[in-house]
């Protein structure tokens, strides 16, 4: 019997289709990354030489168009299938007496099915990215608008702006700590109104609220030690952080349901409350929380029947969230603990956006199809031959790798956009941009280091995905330890700290790539043993 690659389980090819997968050579696979890096180098040189306004705007438009095309393109495919399809069905042959003719066609296939290049598919990808980026877009636009109002009010003798910053730098990392166990606890339950994930979440919510309090108190203690704030300000910090954590936990239900619309609605409510009443400091996360509670509806009846959570798995998942989430989000908190608000917050968050774009692209555009393919692959482990699994595993590995490369290109292009935006914002309306050479270097270093954080996070995610949780934890923990030491030692000058962390992460990414290639070289064995050990 002729072996067939990933045509039935993943590519969805007809039964009479023979597909031979052909992967591009190493040079061809990486050429897009090299071209993106070269384009961004040209942009950096352009900004470094203080180019004219027209040149900067043209370069920004070109890079933005490139990023848009990348984001809206079909998910990256590992191979081009060469398919031979029967031109006639058996019934047609019987009626016409004509022997079947094999027509050779070429079709590019992505994991999960044929790649859809229609305008509707591109619009859907754009919408998915907008929803995934909604927190960064809405809050990134909202806080600068209300910044002056936040700065003119205080609580406990501390400017409200400083309180909001202290919570904003802690919440993303704490969200990983608080959210990771929730996904495990309710992730295997479908969203079916009162009987699904929402009700199960509601029953666990009281226990989850109690269990998230210790990490919040630890962060508040660190803020107290490093800032010397009053008890009133620290109490407000605890309350605001806890309300944000409740909001984040409520978003998990919408995310598990696959409803990005509900998820984005929570952030819209957050942003509207921020713009409407910025000085009522607890209102934005409370508005987001209420929006999600209204969407849960009658499932909230589970609150009157609370249940506990298994502490062993909860503790393990909390630790995983602390270490794995710390790769992408710990630097902002460490920067605040070292400097307070005495650092260029706008520049740091602008430079974070390439990392956020790449992260959102991977999980909003490429991850869903990969996850479906992995789920099918796991099912096939029970009854497929090893030869067939080997072919399917090779195709799956190639597709995941192609998605990681595409994400890298998206991130690199976004770094170039960040440099150009920094140049525009620094120009002050003059005809020749005045972003200094040191300014170009600062933006490039911080944005590049932030992108490396995303790449290390994604590689650790895929290493864990294939079953090697230990390697993912070790790589992430190594970054966390290095970041802690380097930001304490060099954090007073952020660009130096990011440069040092970037050098460490460059080495860690190289190691992570090697581990990733090793673990994904035979996914059929990795997933088989993972399933066997789970029994």
Secondary structure, DSSP 8 states (H G I E B T S, - for coil): -----TTTTTS---TT-EEEEE---HHHHHHHHHHHHHHHHHHHHHHHTT-BHHHHHHHHHHHHHHHHHHHHS----SEEEEEEEESS-HHHHHHH-----EEEEEEEEETTEE---SHHHHHHHHHHHHHHTHHHHHHHHHHHHHHHHHHT-EETTEEHHHHHHHHHHHHHHHHHHHHHHHHHHHTTS---GGGSHHHHHHHHHHHHHHHHHHHHHHHHHHHHHHH---HHHHHHHHHHHHHHHHHHHHHHHHHHTT-HHHHHHHHHHHHHHHHH-TTSTTHHHHHHHHHHHHHHGGGGGGGGS-----HHHHHHHHHHHHHHHHHHHHHHHHHHHHHTT-S-HHHHHHHHHHHHHHHHHIIIIIHHHHHHHHHHHHHHTTTS-HHHHHHHHHHHHHHHHHHHHHHHHHHHHHHHHHHHHHHHHHSTT-SB----HHHHHHHHHHHHHHHHHHHHHHHHHHHHHTT-HHHHHHHHHHHHHHHHHHHHHHTTSHHHHHHHHHHHHHHHHHHHHHHHHHHHTTHHHHHHHHHHHH-
